[in-house]
Amino acid sequence: MSNSLRKKSVFSVMNNMLVDLPSPSSLTYFWNYGSLLGVFLMIQIVTGLFLAMQFSGSIILSFDSIIHLVRDVNYGWLLRVLHANGASFFFLFMYIHMGRGLYYGSYRFKNTWLSGVTILLLSMATAFLGYVLPWGQMSFWAATVITNLLSAIPYMGVMLVEWVWGGFSVGNPTLTRFFAFHFILPFIILLMVIFHLIFLHETGSSNPLGLNSDYDKVSFHPFFSIKDILGFIMVFAIYLSIGLINPYIFMDVENFIPSNPMVTPIHIQPEWYFLFAYTILRSISSKIGGVVALMMSVLVLYFLPFFMNCRFRSTLFYPFTKILFWLFVVNWMLLTWIGACEVDTPFMELGMFFSILYFFMYLLFWITSEFQDLMM
């Protein structure tokens, strides 16, 4: 095949995927978050690449290298602020994106949903590794607490912890390998996003009406490309406003203090987008039980396509599932709030209650789906 024909074929494939893609005409702005996630992933990769050029993966120099970046490098402060706040925006949009999928039953598209959950897990791992890199107080102790969870694994837990640490405590080998994984994981996420888009274009998007008809579809461009561009302009204005007016709103004050293994912060907590899982972890007194509950709080999303496969939205059960979904959202917000509170009464008891309710609501979703199947 000649180069001209090859270029023409590649262009035609991209044209069919991005321009002539048949999309349901009823899509709302809740379908904007997928494209926003793609844009913010690229922002994170580009800003992270420039930050890596100034970062030193040493426990002695890492904190000072960031101070040097912010104070001495031209627009280094802007790069750091955009990267740090971009992570918060990325997870906010991802939670909304997956919440929309849960609300409208997008988990019926198994490959698309499973690849999306995998992207979420990889993003969580990348965000945690990046949070450790500044080597401030909260970075050091967050790394110590989270990596210690591996010790709950029977027989080989202690060996795994020491292998991750590269020694007998969190130290220089830990930071070096965390930096390496934090750098490479975004490119793996980018590869998974490509698979996610391929699966999406095989099945098409879900829609608010729940219709699978091929007759109610329009081309993606210009009807939805304009909507995506408008949404990006609005979000980017908010993103820049936060970065320029209140750039450290999402950061923990403890992380502006160099790490000190001899001084433990009064309240160790992760970033806000991990707080719901952190609440579930600390609500269970058993270490292995807490680790299992922590993992299942996210891994439960993998099971939705296999247990909730109803393709028809019953008019009898739809109001109930709608109310149940919003109760689930409120419960998730309460778990996030409790995670930022001290480990004391009444927050411990509330955390236990809402943690149980978190998993119970997934059970209610499944029961409702089964009833709808019986009524079809």
Disulfide bonds with the S-S distance in Angstrom:
none
